[in-house]
Amino acid sequence: MPKTKTVFVCSNCGYESTKWLGKCPGCNEWNTFYEEKLTKSNNSYKSDKTRSAIPRPLKEVVGKDTVRTKTGFEELDRVLRRRAS
């Protein structure tokens, strides 16, 4: 029977812990941890869940046009517009 291990993963930033935490030390968000079972095979632990994200080169990623909402604060609008591009 394969050996199993339990880890708790933050759904916001991916931080892993051996025990459940109320506040994530990685991103400081509350109640974002979920339990994940890992099974040992070939001297390494693998998740029971299959990951659907496949890495792609950035040149293959298509950007989407978005409608920007003005906040009413000119400086904040300028910073947000610059960060998004």
N, CA, C and O atoms as a GROMACS GRO file, in nm:
protein
  340
    1MET      N    1   0.084  -0.118   0.000
    1MET     CA    2   0.000   0.000   0.000
    1MET      C    3   0.089   0.124   0.000
    1MET      O    4   0.180   0.135   0.082
    2PRO      N    5   0.063   0.219  -0.092
    2PRO     CA    6   0.147   0.338  -0.098
    2PRO      C    7   0.130   0.424   0.027
    2PRO      O    8   0.022   0.432   0.086
    3LYS      N    9   0.238   0.487   0.064
    3LYS     CA   10   0.237   0.574   0.180
    3LYS      C   11   0.175   0.708   0.141
    3LYS      O   12   0.205   0.762   0.034
    4THR      N   13   0.090   0.762   0.227
    4THR     CA   14   0.028   0.891   0.197
    4THR      C   15   0.074   0.997   0.297
    4THR      O   16   0.111   0.966   0.410
    5LYS      N   17   0.070   1.119   0.252
    5LYS     CA   18   0.111   1.233   0.333
    5LYS      C   19   0.008   1.342   0.309
    5LYS      O   20  -0.040   1.358   0.197
    6THR      N   21  -0.024   1.417   0.411
    6THR     CA   22  -0.120   1.526   0.399
    6THR      C   23  -0.047   1.659   0.405
    6THR      O   24   0.036   1.682   0.494
    7VAL      N   25  -0.077   1.747   0.311
    7VAL     CA   26  -0.026   1.884   0.314
    7VAL      C   27  -0.144   1.978   0.299
    7VAL      O   28  -0.249   1.942   0.245
    8PHE      N   29  -0.126   2.098   0.345
    8PHE     CA   30  -0.227   2.201   0.332
    8PHE      C   31  -0.170   2.309   0.240
    8PHE      O   32  -0.060   2.358   0.262
    9VAL      N   33  -0.246   2.345   0.138
    9VAL     CA   34  -0.200   2.436   0.034
    9VAL      C   35  -0.289   2.559   0.031
    9VAL      O   36  -0.411   2.549   0.040
   10CYS      N   37  -0.227   2.676   0.020
   10CYS     CA   38  -0.302   2.800   0.009
   10CYS      C   39  -0.357   2.812  -0.133
   10CYS      O   40  -0.282   2.802  -0.229
   11SER      N   41  -0.486   2.831  -0.145
   11SER     CA   42  -0.547   2.842  -0.277
   11SER      C   43  -0.518   2.976  -0.344
   11SER      O   44  -0.543   2.993  -0.463
   12ASN      N   45  -0.465   3.070  -0.268
   12ASN     CA   46  -0.435   3.202  -0.324
   12ASN      C   47  -0.292   3.209  -0.381
   12ASN      O   48  -0.273   3.260  -0.492
   13CYS      N   49  -0.192   3.159  -0.306
   13CYS     CA   50  -0.053   3.175  -0.350
   13CYS      C   51   0.023   3.044  -0.365
   13CYS      O   52   0.133   3.043  -0.419
   14GLY      N   53  -0.035   2.931  -0.319
   14GLY     CA   54   0.031   2.802  -0.334
   14GLY      C   55   0.124   2.764  -0.219
   14GLY      O   56   0.191   2.661  -0.226
   15TYR      N   57   0.129   2.845  -0.114
   15TYR     CA   58   0.213   2.814   0.002
   15TYR      C   59   0.171   2.680   0.061
   15TYR      O   60   0.052   2.653   0.075
   16GLU      N   61   0.268   2.594   0.096
   16GLU     CA   62   0.238   2.463   0.153
   16GLU      C   63   0.281   2.455   0.298
   16GLU      O   64   0.384   2.510   0.337
   17SER      N   65   0.201   2.385   0.378
   17SER     CA   66   0.228   2.366   0.520
   17SER      C   67   0.189   2.225   0.559
   17SER      O   68   0.101   2.166   0.497
   18THR      N   69   0.254   2.171   0.662
   18THR     CA   70   0.219   2.037   0.709
   18THR      C   71   0.097   2.039   0.800
   18THR      O   72   0.041   1.934   0.831
   19LYS      N   73   0.055   2.159   0.843
   19LYS     CA   74  -0.065   2.170   0.925
   19LYS      C   75  -0.151   2.284   0.874
   19LYS      O   76  -0.103   2.374   0.805
   20TRP      N   77  -0.279   2.281   0.908
   20TRP     CA   78  -0.370   2.384   0.864
   20TRP      C   79  -0.339   2.512   0.939
   20TRP      O   80  -0.314   2.510   1.059
   21LEU      N   81  -0.340   2.623   0.867
   21LEU     CA   82  -0.317   2.754   0.926
   21LEU      C   83  -0.436   2.843   0.894
   21LEU      O   84  -0.493   2.834   0.785
   22GLY      N   85  -0.474   2.928   0.985
   22GLY     CA   86  -0.584   3.020   0.960
   22GLY      C   87  -0.544   3.130   0.864
   22GLY      O   88  -0.623   3.169   0.778
   23LYS      N   89  -0.421   3.182   0.880
   23LYS     CA   90  -0.373   3.292   0.795
   23LYS      C   91  -0.247   3.245   0.724
   23LYS      O   92  -0.154   3.194   0.787
   24CYS      N   93  -0.244   3.261   0.594
   24CYS     CA   94  -0.130   3.218   0.513
   24CYS      C   95  -0.011   3.312   0.537
   24CYS      O   96  -0.025   3.433   0.522
   25PRO      N   97   0.106   3.257   0.574
   25PRO     CA   98   0.224   3.343   0.592
   25PRO      C   99   0.279   3.394   0.458
   25PRO      O  100   0.356   3.491   0.457
   26GLY      N  101   0.242   3.331   0.348
   26GLY     CA  102   0.293   3.373   0.217
   26GLY      C  103   0.224   3.496   0.163
   26GLY      O  104   0.289   3.586   0.111
   27CYS      N  105   0.090   3.501   0.174
   27CYS     CA  106   0.015   3.613   0.114
   27CYS      C  107  -0.072   3.686   0.216
   27CYS      O  108  -0.139   3.783   0.181
   28ASN      N  109  -0.072   3.642   0.342
   28ASN     CA  110  -0.147   3.705   0.451
   28ASN      C  111  -0.298   3.701   0.433
   28ASN      O  112  -0.369   3.784   0.490
   29GLU      N  113  -0.349   3.607   0.354
   29GLU     CA  114  -0.494   3.590   0.337
   29GLU      C  115  -0.546   3.492   0.441
   29GLU      O  116  -0.475   3.401   0.482
   30TRP      N  117  -0.670   3.512   0.484
   30TRP     CA  118  -0.732   3.426   0.584
   30TRP      C  119  -0.813   3.315   0.518
   30TRP      O  120  -0.877   3.336   0.415
   31ASN      N  121  -0.810   3.196   0.580
   31ASN     CA  122  -0.893   3.080   0.543
   31ASN      C  123  -0.882   3.040   0.396
   31ASN      O  124  -0.983   3.018   0.329
   32THR      N  125  -0.760   3.032   0.347
   32THR     CA  126  -0.739   2.995   0.207
   32THR      C  127  -0.677   2.856   0.193
   32THR      O  128  -0.651   2.812   0.081
   33PHE      N  129  -0.653   2.785   0.305
   33PHE     CA  130  -0.587   2.654   0.298
   33PHE      C  131  -0.686   2.542   0.270
   33PHE      O  132  -0.797   2.540   0.324
   34TYR      N  133  -0.646   2.450   0.185
   34TYR     CA  134  -0.723   2.328   0.161
   34TYR      C  135  -0.631   2.208   0.177
   34TYR      O  136  -0.509   2.218   0.158
   35GLU      N  137  -0.689   2.096   0.212
   35GLU     CA  138  -0.612   1.974   0.238
   35GLU      C  139  -0.586   1.900   0.107
   35GLU      O  140  -0.676   1.886   0.023
   36GLU      N  141  -0.463   1.852   0.091
   36GLU     CA  142  -0.428   1.774  -0.028
   36GLU      C  143  -0.351   1.650   0.016
   36GLU      O  144  -0.255   1.659   0.093
   37LYS      N  145  -0.393   1.535  -0.033
   37LYS     CA  146  -0.326   1.408  -0.002
   37LYS      C  147  -0.219   1.381  -0.107
   37LYS      O  148  -0.244   1.395  -0.227
   38LEU      N  149  -0.101   1.343  -0.061
   38LEU     CA  150   0.008   1.307  -0.149
   38LEU      C  151   0.040   1.160  -0.131
   38LEU      O  152   0.038   1.110  -0.018
   39THR      N  153   0.069   1.089  -0.238
   39THR     CA  154   0.108   0.948  -0.228
   39THR      C  155   0.252   0.935  -0.271
   39THR      O  156   0.299   1.003  -0.362
   40LYS      N  157   0.324   0.844  -0.202
   40LYS     CA  158   0.466   0.825  -0.230
   40LYS      C  159   0.483   0.717  -0.335
   40LYS      O  160   0.432   0.605  -0.321
   41SER      N  161   0.555   0.752  -0.441
   41SER     CA  162   0.590   0.654  -0.542
   41SER      C  163   0.728   0.692  -0.598
   41SER      O  164   0.754   0.809  -0.627
   42ASN      N  165   0.812   0.595  -0.612
   42ASN     CA  166   0.949   0.618  -0.662
   42ASN      C  167   1.024   0.722  -0.580
   42ASN      O  168   1.090   0.810  -0.635
   43ASN      N  169   1.013   0.713  -0.448
   43ASN     CA  170   1.082   0.801  -0.354
   43ASN      C  171   1.045   0.949  -0.366
   43ASN      O  172   1.122   1.035  -0.325
   44SER      N  173   0.928   0.980  -0.422
   44SER     CA  174   0.880   1.118  -0.425
   44SER      C  175   0.729   1.118  -0.405
   44SER      O  176   0.660   1.023  -0.443
   45TYR      N  177   0.680   1.225  -0.347
   45TYR     CA  178   0.537   1.237  -0.322
   45TYR      C  179   0.472   1.307  -0.440
   45TYR      O  180   0.524   1.405  -0.492
   46LYS      N  181   0.356   1.254  -0.482
   46LYS     CA  182   0.280   1.314  -0.591
   46LYS      C  183   0.137   1.335  -0.544
   46LYS      O  184   0.083   1.257  -0.466
   47SER      N  185   0.077   1.443  -0.593
   47SER     CA  186  -0.060   1.477  -0.558
   47SER      C  187  -0.158   1.380  -0.623
   47SER      O  188  -0.136   1.333  -0.735
   48ASP      N  189  -0.267   1.351  -0.552
   48ASP     CA  190  -0.374   1.270  -0.610
   48ASP      C  191  -0.449   1.349  -0.716
   48ASP      O  192  -0.510   1.290  -0.805
   49LYS      N  193  -0.446   1.482  -0.706
   49LYS     CA  194  -0.515   1.567  -0.802
   49LYS      C  195  -0.429   1.582  -0.928
   49LYS      O  196  -0.307   1.587  -0.919
   50THR      N  197  -0.492   1.587  -1.040
   50THR     CA  198  -0.419   1.612  -1.164
   50THR      C  199  -0.424   1.760  -1.194
   50THR      O  200  -0.531   1.822  -1.188
   51ARG      N  201  -0.313   1.816  -1.225
   51ARG     CA  202  -0.305   1.959  -1.256
   51ARG      C  203  -0.338   1.979  -1.403
   51ARG      O  204  -0.285   1.909  -1.489
   52SER      N  205  -0.424   2.073  -1.432
   52SER     CA  206  -0.464   2.097  -1.570
   52SER      C  207  -0.386   2.211  -1.634
   52SER      O  208  -0.396   2.232  -1.755
   53ALA      N  209  -0.309   2.284  -1.556
   53ALA     CA  210  -0.234   2.395  -1.612
   53ALA      C  211  -0.110   2.343  -1.683
   53ALA      O  212  -0.029   2.269  -1.626
   54ILE      N  213  -0.096   2.382  -1.808
   54ILE     CA  214   0.019   2.341  -1.887
   54ILE      C  215   0.098   2.467  -1.921
   54ILE      O  216   0.042   2.562  -1.975
   55PRO      N  217   0.228   2.470  -1.889
   55PRO     CA  218   0.307   2.588  -1.919
   55PRO      C  219   0.317   2.612  -2.069
   55PRO      O  220   0.332   2.518  -2.148
   56ARG      N  221   0.307   2.740  -2.108
   56ARG     CA  222   0.319   2.777  -2.248
   56ARG      C  223   0.414   2.896  -2.259
   56ARG      O  224   0.424   2.975  -2.165
   57PRO      N  225   0.483   2.908  -2.371
   57PRO     CA  226   0.567   3.028  -2.391
   57PRO      C  227   0.480   3.154  -2.394
   57PRO      O  228   0.366   3.150  -2.440
   58LEU      N  229   0.534   3.263  -2.344
   58LEU     CA  230   0.458   3.388  -2.338
   58LEU      C  231   0.412   3.435  -2.476
   58LEU      O  232   0.306   3.496  -2.488
   59LYS      N  233   0.491   3.407  -2.580
   59LYS     CA  234   0.452   3.453  -2.713
   59LYS      C  235   0.327   3.382  -2.763
   59LYS      O  236   0.266   3.428  -2.860
   60GLU      N  237   0.286   3.271  -2.700
   60GLU     CA  238   0.164   3.200  -2.738
   60GLU      C  239   0.041   3.249  -2.662
   60GLU      O  240  -0.072   3.214  -2.699
   61VAL      N  241   0.060   3.328  -2.559
   61VAL     CA  242  -0.051   3.377  -2.476
   61VAL      C  243  -0.113   3.498  -2.544
   61VAL      O  244  -0.043   3.592  -2.582
   62VAL      N  245  -0.243   3.494  -2.558
   62VAL     CA  246  -0.315   3.604  -2.622
   62VAL      C  247  -0.374   3.693  -2.513
   62VAL      O  248  -0.445   3.645  -2.424
   63GLY      N  249  -0.344   3.822  -2.519
   63GLY     CA  250  -0.397   3.917  -2.423
   63GLY      C  251  -0.541   3.953  -2.455
   63GLY      O  252  -0.582   3.946  -2.571
   64LYS      N  253  -0.616   3.991  -2.354
   64LYS     CA  254  -0.755   4.030  -2.375
   64LYS      C  255  -0.770   4.179  -2.348
   64LYS      O  256  -0.710   4.232  -2.254
   65ASP      N  257  -0.850   4.245  -2.429
   65ASP     CA  258  -0.882   4.385  -2.404
   65ASP      C  259  -0.982   4.392  -2.290
   65ASP      O  260  -1.076   4.313  -2.283
   66THR      N  261  -0.962   4.487  -2.201
   66THR     CA  262  -1.052   4.503  -2.088
   66THR      C  263  -1.103   4.646  -2.081
   66THR      O  264  -1.037   4.738  -2.128
   67VAL      N  265  -1.217   4.662  -2.024
   67VAL     CA  266  -1.274   4.794  -2.003
   67VAL      C  267  -1.225   4.842  -1.868
   67VAL      O  268  -1.246   4.776  -1.766
   68ARG      N  269  -1.163   4.956  -1.866
   68ARG     CA  270  -1.110   5.010  -1.741
   68ARG      C  271  -1.214   5.100  -1.674
   68ARG      O  272  -1.278   5.181  -1.740
   69THR      N  273  -1.228   5.085  -1.546
   69THR     CA  274  -1.319   5.169  -1.469
   69THR      C  275  -1.236   5.273  -1.396
   69THR      O  276  -1.139   5.239  -1.327
   70LYS      N  277  -1.273   5.398  -1.410
   70LYS     CA  278  -1.201   5.505  -1.341
   70LYS      C  279  -1.241   5.507  -1.195
   70LYS      O  280  -1.358   5.492  -1.160
   71THR      N  281  -1.141   5.527  -1.109
   71THR     CA  282  -1.166   5.529  -0.964
   71THR      C  283  -1.201   5.668  -0.914
   71THR      O  284  -1.256   5.684  -0.805
   72GLY      N  285  -1.169   5.770  -0.995
   72GLY     CA  286  -1.190   5.907  -0.950
   72GLY      C  287  -1.064   5.966  -0.891
   72GLY      O  288  -1.059   6.085  -0.860
   73PHE      N  289  -0.961   5.885  -0.874
   73PHE     CA  290  -0.831   5.931  -0.824
   73PHE      C  291  -0.733   5.922  -0.940
   73PHE      O  292  -0.694   5.813  -0.981
   74GLU      N  293  -0.693   6.038  -0.992
   74GLU     CA  294  -0.611   6.043  -1.113
   74GLU      C  295  -0.480   5.964  -1.099
   74GLU      O  296  -0.443   5.890  -1.190
   75GLU      N  297  -0.413   5.979  -0.988
   75GLU     CA  298  -0.285   5.910  -0.968
   75GLU      C  299  -0.304   5.758  -0.962
   75GLU      O  300  -0.225   5.684  -1.021
   76LEU      N  301  -0.406   5.712  -0.892
   76LEU     CA  302  -0.434   5.569  -0.883
   76LEU      C  303  -0.468   5.512  -1.021
   76LEU      O  304  -0.422   5.405  -1.058
   77ASP      N  305  -0.549   5.584  -1.097
   77ASP     CA  306  -0.584   5.541  -1.233
   77ASP      C  307  -0.458   5.530  -1.319
   77ASP      O  308  -0.443   5.435  -1.396
   78ARG      N  309  -0.367   5.626  -1.305
   78ARG     CA  310  -0.244   5.624  -1.383
   78ARG      C  311  -0.157   5.504  -1.347
   78ARG      O  312  -0.104   5.438  -1.436
   79VAL      N  313  -0.143   5.475  -1.217
   79VAL     CA  314  -0.061   5.363  -1.172
   79VAL      C  315  -0.122   5.230  -1.217
   79VAL      O  316  -0.051   5.142  -1.265
   80LEU      N  317  -0.252   5.215  -1.202
   80LEU     CA  318  -0.317   5.091  -1.243
   80LEU      C  319  -0.309   5.071  -1.394
   80LEU      O  320  -0.292   4.958  -1.440
   81ARG      N  321  -0.321   5.176  -1.470
   81ARG     CA  322  -0.312   5.166  -1.614
   81ARG      C  323  -0.170   5.124  -1.654
   81ARG      O  324  -0.153   5.043  -1.746
   82ARG      N  325  -0.070   5.177  -1.587
   82ARG     CA  326   0.069   5.145  -1.618
   82ARG      C  327   0.102   5.001  -1.580
   82ARG      O  328   0.171   4.933  -1.655
   83ARG      N  329   0.054   4.954  -1.464
   83ARG     CA  330   0.083   4.818  -1.416
   83ARG      C  331   0.020   4.713  -1.505
   83ARG      O  332   0.076   4.604  -1.520
   84ALA      N  333  -0.094   4.743  -1.563
   84ALA     CA  334  -0.164   4.645  -1.645
   84ALA      C  335  -0.099   4.626  -1.781
   84ALA      O  336  -0.119   4.522  -1.843
   85SER      N  337  -0.022   4.723  -1.828
   85SER     CA  338   0.038   4.706  -1.961
   85SER      C  339   0.175   4.644  -1.955
   85SER      O  340   0.238   4.624  -2.058
   0.00000   0.00000   0.00000
